[in-house]
Amino acid sequence: MRAAGRPVRARLRDRVAASDPGLLRLTAGLRTTGAIALALVVLALLGSDVNHLVAGALAAMVATFAIREKQRGQQAVTLALGLLVALASMSSAAALHGDLLAGDLVFVALIFCAVYGRRFGDRGTALGLIGFQIYFVSLFVGATVEDLPELCGAVAVAFACSALVRFVLVPETPTGVLQRLREAFRARLAQLLSAQLDLLDAGPEEADRALERVRGGTARLHETALLIQGRLADGAADEATARLIQRRVADAEIAAERLGLSLLRARGAERVDTMALHLPDAPVPSGGRQPVRDKATDTLRRDLQALRLLILRPVDRAAGTSVAHLRNRLLGYRDEENLPAASPAVQDVFRRAGEAARAVLGLRIALGGARDEADDTPATARSREELDAEDAVLDADEEEPSQEPTGLRRPTTRAAVQVAVGSTLAIVGGELLSRDRWYWAVLTCWIVFLNTASTGEILVKGYRRLLGTVLGVLAGIVLAGAVGHHTWTAFALVLLFVFAMFYSAPLSYTLVSFFVTAALGLLYTLLHTYSLSVLVLRIQETALGAVCGVIAAAFVLPVQTDRRTNELLATVLERLGDVTRSAVDQLSGGAPVELLDQARDLDQALADLRAATRPLTHPVTPLRARRETARYVVALLETCAYHARSLAATAELLPTHPSIAADPRLGRAAGRIAHNIEAVSAHVTGEPTTDGIETGPSIASLLGPDVPGAPRYGRVTDRVLRHLQRLDEGVAGLARPLGVPVKAPDG
């Protein structure tokens, strides 16, 4: 039954899928290095010299990484248009080679247009990036009018090789990417369950490390769920299938989080805070330091291993009698069947394991897995009926387009103005340092503005680029001496560094800068322009470009980190309020609404906020108090988002599960939460208001008197109340770090 008995190839495949969801990094690295290698081979067969080989290699890299559209037809159109833009950019740089002032002015104008083009989506972003980078390549190889025909030929060959690799040698389709992301979700779900098993068995000294692995596994699972959501529109067969997969992925994620929390409680931490899964470095609660070892937990350990086996089972393979027996036993725990004699906390883990088994069953069915109903027990048959009923009521609502800011308030326009000003400063300063290598300062200024939106983000990115450049220069010195003038050895190392650069891009920008600089040291060697002074100048120009970028961001239409984080925080609170109100309204008997999209919008808003607070939480930040405050606020919001998603998931079950009944009293109980969310949002956005956080009795006490003749609460209502109570506590907990006033409780 244990995963150790699975084939080595299957275990290795799952490990790779989990470490690189969708194989997106591997594909990017292979595609880019493949395009460069093919371009080098073709140009070498055509008799091109080293200068043209370098130009073709760089053009192939640009043509490959610039295009990010998902549909192959759109990629082909953008690639064709990109070739025209590249040739125009190369020709402009060559024509202006001897006119310094005109060349600088055209370069700044090109930079402005390239950044402004982001407002036109992926195609505008790609064409702008190609135009800028090819102009830079022209400066790097010293393009002249006399050399223009050969250089344009090299660029054309590079684009053709990029197309061949993209569409033939390393093809990528939206359906294939989504399939690999689903495999990654399954693998990461199994890894999280393994971490939870370790937490169950961890002793006092290992407990904190085990909890950290659970926390990391939970975050990685959520990351993969967001990646799947971003690919559903293009990769799913139709909209109904996309929404079905979205629901099943959300169910599995929530079930896994609930299981982790119940395991903490089973260790003896009865009042464990859900922030234990979201606040970095939070220790195991003092009451849960000792593992539980009894007969019931031995059974639990066996059942969690069985659940992991169900997760790892390929979806296209029928379960078989033995696996069906495991599945049936786990699903029976949902209906209180065969629960062992144990403490309430341990029994709750068994129930959560049953819910996780149901989520895995639903995910397998949604992904087209074999149903294998021959050995179903009544509990399993009920679970299948519930899943089928849920699938039948899926409906899609049209989203209203959001209004975007105009003029200089539009992010693309503001960034275009900022980077144009910063590049002008970089050109002036760079030419004072070097008449021949000034463009490195411009490149750095350009790059620190990519995918950044505040002064703090630009500062951190500039620091990381400078650090990576310094380390890359040291590596370049060693490699240049070792390689000498062995052309193809140098190109082979360049290919290796390019692959490493793209494979590590989502992980560390410092590593990216290191690999880029090391590769450039080799290219300088090939162009016979290498010297220690050139690499030192590269560091100086990089530092200058980063400083110019920070100056432009700080003084030209600035967006302070605090302002951006406050805007994103207000967006998260708005989305949190939407999900909570809609879920509670549906649980109170209101009309069904589409909660999946609202929960997805909340997750995306929270991801944006988490990215924007990285400058505040960076280890080198001198503002330690602000760093801890930012981490605490984000952790609180992640906890609130978890409970809001759980409420939404429960509300989604209401129309199809006869065991779940609407309770009109829930609407009254959630009123305080809605008020507090609005109060925090008003405080963050600076709206004039006298409202503060309301505190008082528990949410359960706000339900009012029981309905005569009815039980106090059902198990589902108890769960809803727990989520509402934790959500209420989480929102109220934002008062202290954000400085929101707290009203004294009535009476």
LINFENJO-V801321 format. One record per residue. N is the residue number from 0. D_CENTER is the distance of its C-alpha to the mean C-alpha in whole Angstrom. Layout:
n:d_center
N:D_CENTER
N:D_CENTER
This chain:
n:d_center
0:33
1:31
2:28
3:30
4:33
5:30
6:30
7:29
8:28
9:26
10:24
11:23
12:22
13:20
14:19
15:18
16:16
17:14
18:13
19:12
20:10
21:12
22:14
23:12
24:13
25:16
26:17
27:16
28:19
29:21
30:22
31:22
32:24
33:26
34:27
35:28
36:30
37:32
38:32
39:34
40:36
41:37
42:38
43:40
44:42
45:43
46:44
47:42
48:42
49:40
50:39
51:38
52:36
53:34
54:34
55:33
56:30
57:28
58:29
59:27
60:24
61:24
62:24
63:22
64:19
65:19
66:19
67:16
68:17
69:17
70:21
71:23
72:26
73:24
74:23
75:27
76:28
77:25
78:26
79:30
80:30
81:28
82:31
83:33
84:31
85:31
86:35
87:36
88:34
89:35
90:39
91:38
92:37
93:40
94:43
95:42
96:42
97:45
98:45
99:43
100:42
101:42
102:39
103:37
104:38
105:36
106:33
107:32
108:33
109:31
110:28
111:28
112:28
113:25
114:23
115:25
116:24
117:20
118:21
119:23
120:19
121:18
122:22
123:23
124:20
125:21
126:25
127:24
128:23
129:25
130:28
131:27
132:26
133:30
134:32
135:30
136:31
137:35
138:35
139:34
140:37
141:39
142:40
143:43
144:45
145:47
146:44
147:42
148:43
149:42
150:39
151:38
152:39
153:36
154:34
155:35
156:35
157:31
158:30
159:32
160:30
161:27
162:28
163:29
164:27
165:24
166:26
167:28
168:28
169:24
170:23
171:20
172:20
173:18
174:19
175:19
176:15
177:15
178:18
179:16
180:13
181:15
182:17
183:14
184:13
185:17
186:17
187:14
188:16
189:19
190:18
191:17
192:21
193:22
194:21
195:23
196:26
197:26
198:26
199:28
200:31
201:30
202:33
203:33
204:32
205:29
206:28
207:25
208:24
209:23
210:22
211:19
212:18
213:18
214:16
215:14
216:14
217:13
218:10
219:9
220:10
221:8
222:5
223:7
224:9
225:6
226:6
227:10
228:11
229:10
230:12
231:15
232:17
233:18
234:18
235:20
236:24
237:24
238:23
239:24
240:23
241:19
242:20
243:21
244:18
245:16
246:19
247:19
248:15
249:15
250:19
251:18
252:15
253:17
254:20
255:19
256:18
257:22
258:23
259:22
260:23
261:26
262:27
263:27
264:29
265:31
266:32
267:34
268:31
269:32
270:31
271:27
272:25
273:22
274:20
275:21
276:18
277:16
278:18
279:17
280:21
281:22
282:25
283:27
284:29
285:32
286:34
287:31
288:32
289:35
290:33
291:35
292:38
293:40
294:41
295:38
296:35
297:36
298:36
299:33
300:32
301:33
302:31
303:28
304:29
305:30
306:27
307:25
308:27
309:26
310:23
311:23
312:26
313:25
314:25
315:28
316:30
317:33
318:33
319:36
320:39
321:37
322:34
323:35
324:37
325:34
326:32
327:35
328:35
329:32
330:32
331:35
332:34
333:32
334:36
335:37
336:39
337:40
338:38
339:40
340:42
341:40
342:38
343:37
344:33
345:34
346:35
347:31
348:29
349:31
350:31
351:27
352:27
353:29
354:26
355:24
356:26
357:26
358:23
359:23
360:26
361:24
362:21
363:24
364:26
365:23
366:22
367:26
368:27
369:31
370:32
371:35
372:37
373:40
374:40
375:38
376:39
377:40
378:37
379:35
380:36
381:35
382:32
383:32
384:34
385:31
386:29
387:31
388:32
389:28
390:27
391:30
392:30
393:26
394:27
395:25
396:25
397:25
398:23
399:24
400:23
401:22
402:24
403:23
404:25
405:28
406:29
407:28
408:26
409:24
410:21
411:22
412:25
413:25
414:23
415:25
416:28
417:27
418:26
419:29
420:31
421:29
422:30
423:33
424:34
425:32
426:35
427:38
428:37
429:36
430:39
431:41
432:39
433:40
434:41
435:40
436:36
437:35
438:32
439:30
440:30
441:29
442:26
443:25
444:25
445:23
446:20
447:20
448:19
449:17
450:13
451:15
452:17
453:19
454:22
455:20
456:17
457:19
458:21
459:19
460:18
461:22
462:22
463:20
464:21
465:25
466:24
467:23
468:26
469:28
470:27
471:27
472:31
473:32
474:31
475:32
476:36
477:36
478:35
479:37
480:40
481:39
482:39
483:41
484:42
485:41
486:39
487:37
488:37
489:35
490:33
491:32
492:30
493:29
494:27
495:26
496:24
497:23
498:21
499:20
500:19
501:16
502:15
503:15
504:13
505:9
506:11
507:14
508:15
509:19
510:19
511:18
512:21
513:23
514:23
515:24
516:27
517:28
518:28
519:30
520:32
521:33
522:33
523:36
524:38
525:38
526:39
527:42
528:40
529:39
530:40
531:39
532:40
533:37
534:35
535:36
536:36
537:32
538:31
539:33
540:32
541:28
542:29
543:31
544:28
545:26
546:28
547:29
548:26
549:26
550:29
551:28
552:25
553:27
554:30
555:30
556:28
557:26
558:23
559:23
560:20
561:22
562:22
563:19
564:18
565:21
566:20
567:16
568:18
569:20
570:18
571:16
572:20
573:21
574:18
575:19
576:23
577:22
578:21
579:23
580:26
581:26
582:25
583:28
584:30
585:30
586:31
587:34
588:35
589:34
590:33
591:30
592:27
593:23
594:21
595:18
596:17
597:18
598:16
599:13
600:13
601:14
602:10
603:9
604:11
605:11
606:7
607:9
608:12
609:10
610:9
611:13
612:14
613:14
614:17
615:19
616:17
617:18
618:21
619:23
620:23
621:27
622:26
623:26
624:26
625:24
626:21
627:22
628:22
629:19
630:18
631:20
632:19
633:15
634:16
635:19
636:17
637:14
638:18
639:19
640:16
641:17
642:20
643:20
644:18
645:21
646:23
647:22
648:22
649:25
650:26
651:25
652:28
653:31
654:32
655:32
656:33
657:37
658:36
659:34
660:36
661:35
662:36
663:37
664:38
665:34
666:34
667:36
668:34
669:31
670:33
671:32
672:28
673:28
674:31
675:29
676:25
677:28
678:29
679:26
680:25
681:28
682:28
683:25
684:26
685:30
686:31
687:35
688:35
689:37
690:35
691:34
692:32
693:34
694:35
695:37
696:38
697:35
698:34
699:36
700:39
701:38
702:38
703:42
704:45
705:45
706:46
707:49
708:49
709:46
710:44
711:42
712:39
713:37
714:34
715:32
716:33
717:33
718:29
719:29
720:31
721:29
722:25
723:27
724:29
725:26
726:24
727:27
728:27
729:24
730:24
731:28
732:26
733:24
734:28
735:29
736:26
737:26
738:30
739:30
740:34
741:35
742:37
743:40
744:40
745:43
746:46
